[in-house]
Amino acid sequence: MRDPSGADEPEFQAVVDALDDEDCHDIIESLTEAMTASEISEACDIPLSTTYRKLDLLTEASLLAEETQLRTDGRHTSMYRVDFENVAIMLTDEHTLDLRIERPPEKPEERLASMWKEVRKET
């Protein structure tokens, strides 16, 4: 679940590393809607193995959200979508760098999925 206090925010370096990667830029720019890793690989002309590494980098940095798409045949797949609107790096009064990630509002179904995820962690 998203924490307004920022407690669940990623490490500064993880975000900087992801934003400094050209393949990650291509992936972010191609995700106008949720896509599978295979679809992203094809759209960005990046080998699938590289695509998975970049998706890990982007999800670790909390710049992409990974969602499971349930299928009737039992073969579920991960879908990826952009999970930020703005990223800002600021210099604080103490001369330290501060990272702020502005996120899109969660849809009701995303809130429900987040709540269930938290409940499963507790049990």
A tleap script that builds the chain and sets N, CA, C and O, in Angstrom:
source leaprc.protein.ff14SB
mol = sequence {
  NMET ARG ASP PRO SER GLY ALA ASP GLU PRO
  GLU PHE GLN ALA VAL VAL ASP ALA LEU ASP
  ASP GLU ASP CYS HIE ASP ILE ILE GLU SER
  LEU THR GLU ALA MET THR ALA SER GLU ILE
  SER GLU ALA CYS ASP ILE PRO LEU SER THR
  THR TYR ARG LYS LEU ASP LEU LEU THR GLU
  ALA SER LEU LEU ALA GLU GLU THR GLN LEU
  ARG THR ASP GLY ARG HIE THR SER MET TYR
  ARG VAL ASP PHE GLU ASN VAL ALA ILE MET
  LEU THR ASP GLU HIE THR LEU ASP LEU ARG
  ILE GLU ARG PRO PRO GLU LYS PRO GLU GLU
  ARG LEU ALA SER MET TRP LYS GLU VAL ARG
  LYS GLU CTHR
}
set mol.1.N position { 0.846 -1.173 0.000 }
set mol.1.CA position { 0.000 0.000 0.000 }
set mol.1.C position { 0.893 1.239 0.000 }
set mol.1.O position { 1.955 1.234 0.624 }
set mol.2.N position { 0.490 2.263 -0.668 }
set mol.2.CA position { 1.270 3.485 -0.705 }
set mol.2.C position { 1.187 4.186 0.632 }
set mol.2.O position { 0.112 4.330 1.213 }
set mol.3.N position { 2.315 4.611 1.100 }
set mol.3.CA position { 2.394 5.270 2.387 }
set mol.3.C position { 2.668 6.748 2.156 }
set mol.3.O position { 3.721 7.091 1.621 }
set mol.4.N position { 1.745 7.644 2.547 }
set mol.4.CA position { 1.954 9.066 2.316 }
set mol.4.C position { 3.213 9.601 2.991 }
set mol.4.O position { 3.744 10.630 2.571 }
set mol.5.N position { 3.695 8.929 4.018 }
set mol.5.CA position { 4.898 9.391 4.703 }
set mol.5.C position { 6.154 9.100 3.898 }
set mol.5.O position { 7.232 9.598 4.222 }
set mol.6.N position { 6.018 8.285 2.835 }
set mol.6.CA position { 7.172 7.964 2.009 }
set mol.6.C position { 7.975 6.796 2.532 }
set mol.6.O position { 9.054 6.522 2.007 }
set mol.7.N position { 7.488 6.086 3.558 }
set mol.7.CA position { 8.232 4.992 4.164 }
set mol.7.C position { 8.512 3.868 3.170 }
set mol.7.O position { 9.506 3.156 3.317 }
set mol.8.N position { 7.662 3.693 2.168 }
set mol.8.CA position { 7.842 2.632 1.193 }
set mol.8.C position { 8.564 3.110 -0.054 }
set mol.8.O position { 8.629 2.378 -1.042 }
set mol.9.N position { 9.099 4.302 -0.033 }
set mol.9.CA position { 9.765 4.843 -1.205 }
set mol.9.C position { 11.101 4.143 -1.434 }
set mol.9.O position { 11.732 3.690 -0.479 }
set mol.10.N position { 11.536 4.051 -2.677 }
set mol.10.CA position { 12.771 3.346 -3.024 }
set mol.10.C position { 14.011 4.118 -2.592 }
set mol.10.O position { 13.944 5.288 -2.216 }
set mol.11.N position { 15.136 3.427 -2.657 }
set mol.11.CA position { 16.411 4.076 -2.365 }
set mol.11.C position { 16.745 5.070 -3.474 }
set mol.11.O position { 16.455 4.838 -4.647 }
set mol.12.N position { 17.350 6.162 -3.080 }
set mol.12.CA position { 17.734 7.227 -4.003 }
set mol.12.C position { 18.543 6.673 -5.176 }
set mol.12.O position { 18.236 6.961 -6.333 }
set mol.13.N position { 19.567 5.884 -4.883 }
set mol.13.CA position { 20.465 5.399 -5.933 }
set mol.13.C position { 19.746 4.489 -6.920 }
set mol.13.O position { 20.065 4.503 -8.109 }
set mol.14.N position { 18.784 3.698 -6.454 }
set mol.14.CA position { 18.033 2.817 -7.351 }
set mol.14.C position { 17.263 3.628 -8.383 }
set mol.14.O position { 17.192 3.243 -9.550 }
set mol.15.N position { 16.691 4.743 -7.962 }
set mol.15.CA position { 15.936 5.597 -8.884 }
set mol.15.C position { 16.890 6.270 -9.875 }
set mol.15.O position { 16.616 6.309 -11.074 }
set mol.16.N position { 17.992 6.791 -9.380 }
set mol.16.CA position { 18.963 7.456 -10.254 }
set mol.16.C position { 19.522 6.469 -11.281 }
set mol.16.O position { 19.654 6.803 -12.458 }
set mol.17.N position { 19.847 5.258 -10.836 }
set mol.17.CA position { 20.379 4.250 -11.766 }
set mol.17.C position { 19.367 3.917 -12.859 }
set mol.17.O position { 19.730 3.809 -14.031 }
set mol.18.N position { 18.117 3.755 -12.485 }
set mol.18.CA position { 17.081 3.433 -13.471 }
set mol.18.C position { 16.884 4.582 -14.453 }
set mol.18.O position { 16.729 4.359 -15.653 }
set mol.19.N position { 16.890 5.804 -13.946 }
set mol.19.CA position { 16.675 6.959 -14.813 }
set mol.19.C position { 17.876 7.260 -15.692 }
set mol.19.O position { 17.761 7.999 -16.670 }
set mol.20.N position { 19.039 6.689 -15.349 }
set mol.20.CA position { 20.256 6.917 -16.119 }
set mol.20.C position { 20.471 5.833 -17.183 }
set mol.20.O position { 21.521 5.805 -17.826 }
set mol.21.N position { 19.516 4.966 -17.370 }
set mol.21.CA position { 19.648 3.834 -18.284 }
set mol.21.C position { 18.795 4.054 -19.536 }
set mol.21.O position { 17.586 4.267 -19.433 }
set mol.22.N position { 19.414 4.005 -20.706 }
set mol.22.CA position { 18.714 4.281 -21.964 }
set mol.22.C position { 17.597 3.268 -22.246 }
set mol.22.O position { 16.521 3.644 -22.711 }
set mol.23.N position { 17.855 1.980 -21.964 }
set mol.23.CA position { 16.813 0.972 -22.174 }
set mol.23.C position { 15.618 1.235 -21.253 }
set mol.23.O position { 14.469 1.053 -21.657 }
set mol.24.N position { 15.887 1.658 -20.027 }
set mol.24.CA position { 14.798 1.987 -19.097 }
set mol.24.C position { 13.978 3.155 -19.630 }
set mol.24.O position { 12.753 3.159 -19.506 }
set mol.25.N position { 14.641 4.145 -20.221 }
set mol.25.CA position { 13.913 5.267 -20.845 }
set mol.25.C position { 12.968 4.747 -21.915 }
set mol.25.O position { 11.799 5.128 -21.966 }
set mol.26.N position { 13.494 3.861 -22.778 }
set mol.26.CA position { 12.677 3.309 -23.867 }
set mol.26.C position { 11.465 2.561 -23.318 }
set mol.26.O position { 10.361 2.676 -23.851 }
set mol.27.N position { 11.679 1.798 -22.253 }
set mol.27.CA position { 10.583 1.033 -21.655 }
set mol.27.C position { 9.521 1.975 -21.101 }
set mol.27.O position { 8.332 1.798 -21.366 }
set mol.28.N position { 9.944 2.971 -20.337 }
set mol.28.CA position { 8.991 3.932 -19.755 }
set mol.28.C position { 8.195 4.616 -20.860 }
set mol.28.O position { 6.975 4.752 -20.761 }
set mol.29.N position { 8.884 5.043 -21.908 }
set mol.29.CA position { 8.220 5.758 -22.999 }
set mol.29.C position { 7.260 4.859 -23.782 }
set mol.29.O position { 6.286 5.352 -24.350 }
set mol.30.N position { 7.516 3.562 -23.821 }
set mol.30.CA position { 6.644 2.660 -24.576 }
set mol.30.C position { 5.406 2.245 -23.796 }
set mol.30.O position { 4.438 1.769 -24.388 }
set mol.31.N position { 5.420 2.416 -22.483 }
set mol.31.CA position { 4.316 1.940 -21.646 }
set mol.31.C position { 3.181 2.957 -21.568 }
set mol.31.O position { 2.967 3.580 -20.528 }
set mol.32.N position { 2.467 3.119 -22.660 }
set mol.32.CA position { 1.289 3.986 -22.659 }
set mol.32.C position { 0.096 3.271 -22.044 }
set mol.32.O position { -0.904 3.891 -21.682 }
set mol.33.N position { 0.223 1.932 -21.933 }
set mol.33.CA position { -0.761 1.085 -21.254 }
set mol.33.C position { 0.002 -0.107 -20.683 }
set mol.33.O position { 1.158 -0.329 -21.041 }
set mol.34.N position { -0.632 -0.869 -19.805 }
set mol.34.CA position { 0.031 -2.029 -19.211 }
set mol.34.C position { 0.409 -3.033 -20.302 }
set mol.34.O position { -0.366 -3.286 -21.226 }
set mol.35.N position { 1.620 -3.603 -20.179 }
set mol.35.CA position { 2.124 -4.551 -21.168 }
set mol.35.C position { 2.870 -5.678 -20.464 }
set mol.35.O position { 3.332 -5.522 -19.334 }
set mol.36.N position { 2.979 -6.811 -21.145 }
set mol.36.CA position { 3.784 -7.923 -20.653 }
set mol.36.C position { 5.252 -7.674 -21.009 }
set mol.36.O position { 5.566 -6.797 -21.815 }
set mol.37.N position { 6.136 -8.451 -20.402 }
set mol.37.CA position { 7.559 -8.331 -20.714 }
set mol.37.C position { 7.818 -8.613 -22.197 }
set mol.37.O position { 8.629 -7.937 -22.831 }
set mol.38.N position { 7.135 -9.601 -22.736 }
set mol.38.CA position { 7.315 -9.925 -24.168 }
set mol.38.C position { 6.880 -8.766 -25.056 }
set mol.38.O position { 7.554 -8.439 -26.033 }
set mol.39.N position { 5.759 -8.148 -24.718 }
set mol.39.CA position { 5.278 -7.007 -25.502 }
set mol.39.C position { 6.248 -5.834 -25.403 }
set mol.39.O position { 6.501 -5.143 -26.391 }
set mol.40.N position { 6.784 -5.615 -24.211 }
set mol.40.CA position { 7.759 -4.532 -24.009 }
set mol.40.C position { 9.028 -4.820 -24.802 }
set mol.40.O position { 9.571 -3.931 -25.458 }
set mol.41.N position { 9.497 -6.056 -24.741 }
set mol.41.CA position { 10.695 -6.456 -25.476 }
set mol.41.C position { 10.543 -6.173 -26.963 }
set mol.41.O position { 11.445 -5.633 -27.603 }
set mol.42.N position { 9.396 -6.543 -27.496 }
set mol.42.CA position { 9.130 -6.329 -28.920 }
set mol.42.C position { 9.004 -4.840 -29.247 }
set mol.42.O position { 9.574 -4.371 -30.232 }
set mol.43.N position { 8.263 -4.101 -28.426 }
set mol.43.CA position { 8.041 -2.674 -28.687 }
set mol.43.C position { 9.336 -1.873 -28.619 }
set mol.43.O position { 9.512 -0.904 -29.358 }
set mol.44.N position { 10.240 -2.278 -27.734 }
set mol.44.CA position { 11.486 -1.520 -27.537 }
set mol.44.C position { 12.670 -2.102 -28.298 }
set mol.44.O position { 13.758 -1.525 -28.297 }
set mol.45.N position { 12.457 -3.259 -28.954 }
set mol.45.CA position { 13.529 -3.939 -29.665 }
set mol.45.C position { 14.716 -4.209 -28.733 }
set mol.45.O position { 15.869 -3.923 -29.056 }
set mol.46.N position { 14.387 -4.771 -27.567 }
set mol.46.CA position { 15.378 -5.138 -26.560 }
set mol.46.C position { 15.240 -6.651 -26.351 }
set mol.46.O position { 14.118 -7.149 -26.257 }
set mol.47.N position { 16.350 -7.393 -26.275 }
set mol.47.CA position { 16.243 -8.833 -26.018 }
set mol.47.C position { 15.435 -9.097 -24.738 }
set mol.47.O position { 15.499 -8.319 -23.786 }
set mol.48.N position { 14.683 -10.189 -24.726 }
set mol.48.CA position { 13.800 -10.492 -23.598 }
set mol.48.C position { 14.573 -10.607 -22.289 }
set mol.48.O position { 14.102 -10.124 -21.259 }
set mol.49.N position { 15.747 -11.235 -22.303 }
set mol.49.CA position { 16.530 -11.367 -21.067 }
set mol.49.C position { 16.937 -9.997 -20.527 }
set mol.49.O position { 16.907 -9.773 -19.317 }
set mol.50.N position { 17.313 -9.090 -21.409 }
set mol.50.CA position { 17.654 -7.720 -21.007 }
set mol.50.C position { 16.415 -6.995 -20.505 }
set mol.50.O position { 16.479 -6.248 -19.529 }
set mol.51.N position { 15.289 -7.214 -21.172 }
set mol.51.CA position { 14.032 -6.586 -20.760 }
set mol.51.C position { 13.700 -6.959 -19.328 }
set mol.51.O position { 13.323 -6.094 -18.537 }
set mol.52.N position { 13.834 -8.241 -18.976 }
set mol.52.CA position { 13.549 -8.657 -17.604 }
set mol.52.C position { 14.473 -7.971 -16.598 }
set mol.52.O position { 14.026 -7.575 -15.521 }
set mol.53.N position { 15.751 -7.827 -16.936 }
set mol.53.CA position { 16.685 -7.126 -16.024 }
set mol.53.C position { 16.280 -5.668 -15.847 }
set mol.53.O position { 16.311 -5.136 -14.738 }
set mol.54.N position { 15.902 -5.031 -16.941 }
set mol.54.CA position { 15.500 -3.622 -16.865 }
set mol.54.C position { 14.183 -3.469 -16.107 }
set mol.54.O position { 14.012 -2.509 -15.355 }
set mol.55.N position { 13.251 -4.405 -16.298 }
set mol.55.CA position { 11.988 -4.353 -15.549 }
set mol.55.C position { 12.245 -4.511 -14.054 }
set mol.55.O position { 11.597 -3.853 -13.241 }
set mol.56.N position { 13.191 -5.383 -13.687 }
set mol.56.CA position { 13.561 -5.522 -12.273 }
set mol.56.C position { 14.127 -4.212 -11.733 }
set mol.56.O position { 13.791 -3.786 -10.628 }
set mol.57.N position { 14.987 -3.583 -12.523 }
set mol.57.CA position { 15.585 -2.308 -12.121 }
set mol.57.C position { 14.504 -1.242 -11.921 }
set mol.57.O position { 14.530 -0.500 -10.939 }
set mol.58.N position { 13.567 -1.172 -12.848 }
set mol.58.CA position { 12.504 -0.164 -12.775 }
set mol.58.C position { 11.500 -0.437 -11.653 }
set mol.58.O position { 11.013 0.500 -11.021 }
set mol.59.N position { 11.187 -1.706 -11.400 }
set mol.59.CA position { 10.253 -2.005 -10.311 }
set mol.59.C position { 10.934 -1.817 -8.964 }
set mol.59.O position { 10.295 -1.362 -8.015 }
set mol.60.N position { 12.215 -2.154 -8.857 }
set mol.60.CA position { 12.964 -1.914 -7.625 }
set mol.60.C position { 13.003 -0.417 -7.303 }
set mol.60.O position { 12.962 -0.020 -6.138 }
set mol.61.N position { 13.083 0.391 -8.337 }
set mol.61.CA position { 13.101 1.848 -8.165 }
set mol.61.C position { 11.691 2.420 -7.985 }
set mol.61.O position { 11.526 3.631 -7.835 }
set mol.62.N position { 10.689 1.562 -7.999 }
set mol.62.CA position { 9.275 1.963 -7.852 }
set mol.62.C position { 8.811 2.903 -8.957 }
set mol.62.O position { 7.932 3.739 -8.746 }
set mol.63.N position { 9.406 2.760 -10.128 }
set mol.63.CA position { 8.983 3.566 -11.268 }
set mol.63.C position { 7.960 2.817 -12.122 }
set mol.63.O position { 7.200 3.431 -12.872 }
set mol.64.N position { 7.946 1.492 -12.005 }
set mol.64.CA position { 6.937 0.667 -12.661 }
set mol.64.C position { 6.218 -0.154 -11.599 }
set mol.64.O position { 6.794 -0.515 -10.573 }
set mol.65.N position { 4.969 -0.436 -11.863 }
set mol.65.CA position { 4.203 -1.351 -11.020 }
set mol.65.C position { 4.015 -2.646 -11.789 }
set mol.65.O position { 3.757 -2.639 -12.992 }
set mol.66.N position { 4.149 -3.755 -11.080 }
set mol.66.CA position { 3.932 -5.073 -11.669 }
set mol.66.C position { 2.629 -5.623 -11.117 }
set mol.66.O position { 2.418 -5.673 -9.906 }
set mol.67.N position { 1.763 -6.033 -12.029 }
set mol.67.CA position { 0.471 -6.581 -11.631 }
set mol.67.C position { 0.317 -7.958 -12.272 }
set mol.67.O position { 0.812 -8.201 -13.373 }
set mol.68.N position { -0.361 -8.838 -11.584 }
set mol.68.CA position { -0.597 -10.171 -12.123 }
set mol.68.C position { -1.928 -10.200 -12.842 }
set mol.68.O position { -2.961 -9.835 -12.281 }
set mol.69.N position { -1.894 -10.635 -14.085 }
set mol.69.CA position { -3.118 -10.786 -14.866 }
set mol.69.C position { -3.525 -12.256 -14.770 }
set mol.69.O position { -2.800 -13.149 -15.211 }
set mol.70.N position { -4.696 -12.485 -14.186 }
set mol.70.CA position { -5.192 -13.843 -14.019 }
set mol.70.C position { -5.808 -14.332 -15.324 }
set mol.70.O position { -6.544 -13.601 -15.987 }
set mol.71.N position { -5.504 -15.561 -15.680 }
set mol.71.CA position { -6.038 -16.152 -16.907 }
set mol.71.C position { -6.808 -17.415 -16.561 }
set mol.71.O position { -6.490 -18.104 -15.592 }
set mol.72.N position { -7.805 -17.706 -17.346 }
set mol.72.CA position { -8.649 -18.871 -17.088 }
set mol.72.C position { -7.891 -20.180 -17.254 }
set mol.72.O position { -8.274 -21.191 -16.665 }
set mol.73.N position { -6.816 -20.180 -18.052 }
set mol.73.CA position { -6.055 -21.410 -18.254 }
set mol.73.C position { -5.068 -21.676 -17.114 }
set mol.73.O position { -4.347 -22.674 -17.136 }
set mol.74.N position { -5.035 -20.786 -16.120 }
set mol.74.CA position { -4.155 -20.968 -14.966 }
set mol.74.C position { -2.745 -20.452 -15.171 }
set mol.74.O position { -1.944 -20.462 -14.236 }
set mol.75.N position { -2.428 -20.007 -16.362 }
set mol.75.CA position { -1.097 -19.456 -16.650 }
set mol.75.C position { -1.158 -17.949 -16.505 }
set mol.75.O position { -1.444 -17.232 -17.464 }
set mol.76.N position { -0.888 -17.475 -15.302 }
set mol.76.CA position { -0.957 -16.047 -15.023 }
set mol.76.C position { 0.291 -15.359 -15.574 }
set mol.76.O position { 1.345 -15.978 -15.721 }
set mol.77.N position { 0.154 -14.085 -15.871 }
set mol.77.CA position { 1.275 -13.335 -16.423 }
set mol.77.C position { 1.386 -11.993 -15.730 }
set mol.77.O position { 0.401 -11.458 -15.219 }
set mol.78.N position { 2.589 -11.457 -15.717 }
set mol.78.CA position { 2.821 -10.142 -15.128 }
set mol.78.C position { 2.627 -9.071 -16.189 }
set mol.78.O position { 3.057 -9.207 -17.335 }
set mol.79.N position { 1.971 -8.013 -15.769 }
set mol.79.CA position { 1.782 -6.834 -16.609 }
set mol.79.C position { 2.505 -5.682 -15.913 }
set mol.79.O position { 2.511 -5.598 -14.685 }
set mol.80.N position { 3.103 -4.811 -16.687 }
set mol.80.CA position { 3.854 -3.684 -16.139 }
set mol.80.C position { 3.230 -2.387 -16.617 }
set mol.80.O position { 2.787 -2.269 -17.759 }
set mol.81.N position { 3.206 -1.400 -15.700 }
set mol.81.CA position { 2.711 -0.077 -16.049 }
set mol.81.C position { 3.553 0.974 -15.326 }
set mol.81.O position { 4.141 0.700 -14.280 }
set mol.82.N position { 3.604 2.164 -15.891 }
set mol.82.CA position { 4.331 3.270 -15.266 }
set mol.82.C position { 3.608 3.647 -13.982 }
set mol.82.O position { 2.381 3.745 -13.955 }
set mol.83.N position { 4.380 3.858 -12.912 }
set mol.83.CA position { 3.789 4.147 -11.610 }
set mol.83.C position { 4.318 5.460 -11.025 }
set mol.83.O position { 4.552 5.561 -9.821 }
set mol.84.N position { 4.502 6.454 -11.881 }
set mol.84.CA position { 4.887 7.781 -11.393 }
set mol.84.C position { 4.425 8.828 -12.389 }
set mol.84.O position { 4.229 8.551 -13.572 }
set mol.85.N position { 4.257 10.040 -11.876 }
set mol.85.CA position { 3.937 11.172 -12.748 }
set mol.85.C position { 5.103 12.142 -12.817 }
set mol.85.O position { 5.370 12.726 -13.867 }
set mol.86.N position { 5.798 12.316 -11.698 }
set mol.86.CA position { 6.953 13.199 -11.638 }
set mol.86.C position { 7.990 12.619 -10.691 }
set mol.86.O position { 7.656 11.984 -9.691 }
set mol.87.N position { 9.259 12.849 -11.026 }
set mol.87.CA position { 10.364 12.526 -10.135 }
set mol.87.C position { 11.159 13.812 -9.978 }
set mol.87.O position { 11.547 14.438 -10.964 }
set mol.88.N position { 11.398 14.202 -8.731 }
set mol.88.CA position { 12.145 15.427 -8.468 }
set mol.88.C position { 13.280 15.142 -7.490 }
set mol.88.O position { 13.099 14.445 -6.491 }
set mol.89.N position { 14.437 15.689 -7.793 }
set mol.89.CA position { 15.579 15.618 -6.893 }
set mol.89.C position { 15.863 17.048 -6.458 }
set mol.89.O position { 16.092 17.935 -7.281 }
set mol.90.N position { 15.842 17.252 -5.131 }
set mol.90.CA position { 16.000 18.597 -4.586 }
set mol.90.C position { 17.137 18.644 -3.579 }
set mol.90.O position { 17.471 17.639 -2.951 }
set mol.91.N position { 17.717 19.804 -3.437 }
set mol.91.CA position { 18.738 20.041 -2.430 }
set mol.91.C position { 18.040 20.623 -1.206 }
set mol.91.O position { 17.389 21.664 -1.292 }
set mol.92.N position { 18.178 19.947 -0.066 }
set mol.92.CA position { 17.513 20.407 1.152 }
set mol.92.C position { 18.311 21.533 1.801 }
set mol.92.O position { 19.424 21.847 1.380 }
set mol.93.N position { 17.726 22.131 2.826 }
set mol.93.CA position { 18.413 23.184 3.589 }
set mol.93.C position { 19.695 22.660 4.233 }
set mol.93.O position { 20.636 23.417 4.469 }
set mol.94.N position { 19.721 21.349 4.515 }
set mol.94.CA position { 20.904 20.731 5.122 }
set mol.94.C position { 21.928 20.302 4.064 }
set mol.94.O position { 22.918 19.645 4.386 }
set mol.95.N position { 21.694 20.667 2.830 }
set mol.95.CA position { 22.559 20.324 1.696 }
set mol.95.C position { 22.656 18.819 1.469 }
set mol.95.O position { 23.728 18.296 1.164 }
set mol.96.N position { 21.543 18.140 1.618 }
set mol.96.CA position { 21.451 16.732 1.236 }
set mol.96.C position { 20.458 16.644 0.090 }
set mol.96.O position { 19.601 17.513 -0.072 }
set mol.97.N position { 20.580 15.606 -0.690 }
set mol.97.CA position { 19.667 15.427 -1.808 }
set mol.97.C position { 18.414 14.700 -1.325 }
set mol.97.O position { 18.494 13.728 -0.574 }
set mol.98.N position { 17.276 15.181 -1.762 }
set mol.98.CA position { 15.991 14.604 -1.391 }
set mol.98.C position { 15.279 14.184 -2.668 }
set mol.98.O position { 15.268 14.915 -3.659 }
set mol.99.N position { 14.694 13.011 -2.629 }
set mol.99.CA position { 13.995 12.457 -3.779 }
set mol.99.C position { 12.506 12.464 -3.500 }
set mol.99.O position { 12.067 12.027 -2.437 }
set mol.100.N position { 11.731 12.958 -4.447 }
set mol.100.CA position { 10.270 12.931 -4.336 }
set mol.100.C position { 9.704 12.313 -5.603 }
set mol.100.O position { 10.048 12.714 -6.715 }
set mol.101.N position { 8.837 11.338 -5.418 }
set mol.101.CA position { 8.162 10.703 -6.550 }
set mol.101.C position { 6.677 10.967 -6.402 }
set mol.101.O position { 6.055 10.556 -5.423 }
set mol.102.N position { 6.117 11.654 -7.380 }
set mol.102.CA position { 4.684 11.923 -7.394 }
set mol.102.C position { 4.008 10.792 -8.147 }
set mol.102.O position { 4.358 10.491 -9.288 }
set mol.103.N position { 3.039 10.171 -7.498 }
set mol.103.CA position { 2.370 8.997 -8.056 }
set mol.103.C position { 0.960 9.344 -8.527 }
set mol.103.O position { 0.322 10.254 -7.996 }
set mol.104.N position { 0.487 8.612 -9.524 }
set mol.104.CA position { -0.917 8.804 -9.932 }
set mol.104.C position { -1.823 8.270 -8.829 }
set mol.104.O position { -1.421 7.378 -8.082 }
set mol.105.N position { -3.029 8.796 -8.716 }
set mol.105.CA position { -3.944 8.272 -7.693 }
set mol.105.C position { -4.276 6.812 -7.983 }
set mol.105.O position { -4.411 6.405 -9.137 }
set mol.106.N position { -4.402 6.039 -6.914 }
set mol.106.CA position { -4.761 4.631 -7.075 }
set mol.106.C position { -6.228 4.496 -7.438 }
set mol.106.O position { -7.084 5.217 -6.926 }
set mol.107.N position { -6.496 3.559 -8.330 }
set mol.107.CA position { -7.874 3.224 -8.678 }
set mol.107.C position { -8.418 2.326 -7.569 }
set mol.107.O position { -7.636 1.694 -6.859 }
set mol.108.N position { -9.739 2.255 -7.405 }
set mol.108.CA position { -10.308 1.413 -6.340 }
set mol.108.C position { -9.808 -0.028 -6.371 }
set mol.108.O position { -9.527 -0.603 -5.319 }
set mol.109.N position { -9.692 -0.624 -7.566 }
set mol.109.CA position { -9.235 -2.016 -7.643 }
set mol.109.C position { -7.775 -2.147 -7.228 }
set mol.109.O position { -7.375 -3.185 -6.701 }
set mol.110.N position { -6.966 -1.100 -7.460 }
set mol.110.CA position { -5.573 -1.118 -7.024 }
set mol.110.C position { -5.491 -1.008 -5.507 }
set mol.110.O position { -4.665 -1.666 -4.874 }
set mol.111.N position { -6.351 -0.173 -4.926 }
set mol.111.CA position { -6.381 -0.051 -3.458 }
set mol.111.C position { -6.746 -1.384 -2.828 }
set mol.111.O position { -6.143 -1.797 -1.837 }
set mol.112.N position { -7.743 -2.060 -3.410 }
set mol.112.CA position { -8.163 -3.355 -2.888 }
set mol.112.C position { -7.024 -4.375 -2.998 }
set mol.112.O position { -6.773 -5.127 -2.056 }
set mol.113.N position { -6.343 -4.402 -4.133 }
set mol.113.CA position { -5.217 -5.323 -4.317 }
set mol.113.C position { -4.109 -5.017 -3.320 }
set mol.113.O position { -3.501 -5.937 -2.774 }
set mol.114.N position { -3.840 -3.740 -3.076 }
set mol.114.CA position { -2.819 -3.348 -2.103 }
set mol.114.C position { -3.198 -3.791 -0.698 }
set mol.114.O position { -2.354 -4.265 0.061 }
set mol.115.N position { -4.471 -3.633 -0.358 }
set mol.115.CA position { -4.927 -4.048 0.972 }
set mol.115.C position { -4.785 -5.555 1.144 }
set mol.115.O position { -4.317 -6.012 2.187 }
set mol.116.N position { -5.179 -6.333 0.143 }
set mol.116.CA position { -5.040 -7.784 0.232 }
set mol.116.C position { -3.582 -8.184 0.347 }
set mol.116.O position { -3.251 -9.114 1.082 }
set mol.117.N position { -2.718 -7.506 -0.359 }
set mol.117.CA position { -1.288 -7.796 -0.278 }
set mol.117.C position { -0.781 -7.580 1.140 }
set mol.117.O position { -0.008 -8.387 1.656 }
set mol.118.N position { -1.215 -6.492 1.771 }
set mol.118.CA position { -0.814 -6.203 3.147 }
set mol.118.C position { -1.396 -7.236 4.119 }
set mol.118.O position { -0.722 -7.638 5.067 }
set mol.119.N position { -2.635 -7.667 3.893 }
set mol.119.CA position { -3.253 -8.681 4.752 }
set mol.119.C position { -2.470 -9.989 4.658 }
set mol.119.O position { -2.225 -10.642 5.673 }
set mol.120.N position { -2.078 -10.370 3.447 }
set mol.120.CA position { -1.307 -11.608 3.272 }
set mol.120.C position { 0.034 -11.533 3.980 }
set mol.120.O position { 0.512 -12.541 4.500 }
set mol.121.N position { 0.652 -10.353 4.012 }
set mol.121.CA position { 1.922 -10.192 4.722 }
set mol.121.C position { 1.749 -10.440 6.220 }
set mol.121.O position { 2.637 -10.986 6.876 }
set mol.122.N position { 0.601 -10.035 6.749 }
set mol.122.CA position { 0.339 -10.147 8.176 }
set mol.122.C position { 0.024 -11.565 8.608 }
set mol.122.O position { 0.166 -11.890 9.787 }
set mol.123.N position { -0.403 -12.424 7.680 }
set mol.123.CA position { -0.795 -13.792 8.063 }
set mol.123.C position { 0.283 -14.808 7.798 }
set mol.123.O position { 0.093 -15.994 8.069 }
savepdb mol mol.pdb
quit
